[in-house]
Amino acid sequence: MKSILNLSYPAKFKFSFTKAEIKNGKAFMNTYGIQQTFTVKSHAELENLIHSIAEKCVVNPSNVDFEIIE
């Protein structure tokens, strides 16, 4: 998980995740973007959202990446 220093909330985020997949006997790491943006009001809310995305996408929370867009 990325470290965020000196971020003021609320902030708008865009997320993606990386997932290992096997196709035709070969392993690949594929990255998927999530089109929806999320406005987050606190660091705790950001952590909860990352864990929620990881759970729904069946990946480790460390495989969820984000970008601050506002």
C-alpha positions in Angstrom: 0.0 0.0 0.0 1.3 3.5 -0.8 2.2 5.9 1.9 0.4 9.2 1.8 2.0 12.2 3.5 0.6 15.7 3.8 -2.7 14.8 2.1 -5.6 17.0 2.9 -9.1 15.4 2.9 -11.5 15.2 1.2 -9.6 14.0 -1.8 -10.7 12.3 -5.0 -9.0 9.0 -6.0 -8.9 6.7 -9.0 -8.0 3.0 -8.4 -6.6 0.1 -10.3 -5.5 -3.4 -9.3 -3.0 -6.0 -10.5 -4.0 -9.6 -10.6 -2.1 -12.8 -11.5 -3.8 -14.9 -14.1 -3.0 -18.1 -16.0 -3.9 -18.4 -19.7 -2.8 -21.4 -21.8 -0.4 -22.6 -19.1 1.4 -19.2 -18.9 1.2 -16.8 -15.9 0.5 -13.1 -16.5 0.2 -10.1 -14.2 -2.7 -8.0 -15.6 -3.6 -4.5 -14.4 -7.3 -3.5 -14.4 -8.5 0.1 -14.0 -11.6 1.0 -12.1 -13.5 3.7 -14.0 -15.4 5.1 -11.0 -13.7 7.8 -8.9 -14.1 7.9 -5.2 -14.1 10.9 -2.9 -12.5 9.9 0.4 -12.9 12.0 3.6 -10.2 10.4 5.8 -7.1 8.1 5.8 -9.2 5.5 7.6 -11.8 5.6 4.9 -9.1 5.3 2.2 -7.7 2.2 3.9 -11.2 0.7 4.2 -11.9 1.4 0.5 -8.6 -0.3 -0.5 -9.4 -3.4 1.5 -12.9 -3.5 0.1 -11.6 -3.3 -3.5 -9.1 -6.0 -2.8 -11.8 -8.3 -1.3 -14.2 -7.8 -4.2 -11.5 -8.2 -6.8 -9.9 -11.2 -5.0 -6.4 -9.6 -4.7 -4.1 -8.7 -1.9 -4.5 -5.1 -0.7 -0.9 -4.4 -1.7 -2.0 -5.1 -5.3 -4.5 -2.2 -5.2 -2.9 1.0 -6.6 -4.4 4.5 -6.6 -3.9 8.0 -8.0 -5.0 11.2 -6.4 -6.9 13.2 -9.0 -8.1 16.2 -7.0 
